[in-house]
Amino acid sequence: MPAAWVRQLSVASAPDQAREAITARHAAGATSVVLAPTGPDALTSLTSLARAPDSRP
């Protein structure tokens, strides 16, 4: 996969920025996303994302 695709299709950021990026992808037509957290504590990463402010109106 070309590096440009990886940069365009992946999300790697703080939880609030990740939520905004996911929301933008849904607005662009995505119907689902795959969450694959990295780091020493995947559950904490997912919990942080779930608690990030929702940017939807």
Summary of the structure (lengths in Angstrom):
residues: 57
radius of gyration: 11.9
end to end distance: 34.6
largest distance: 34.6
contacts: 95
relative contact order: 0.17
helix: 53%
strand: 0%
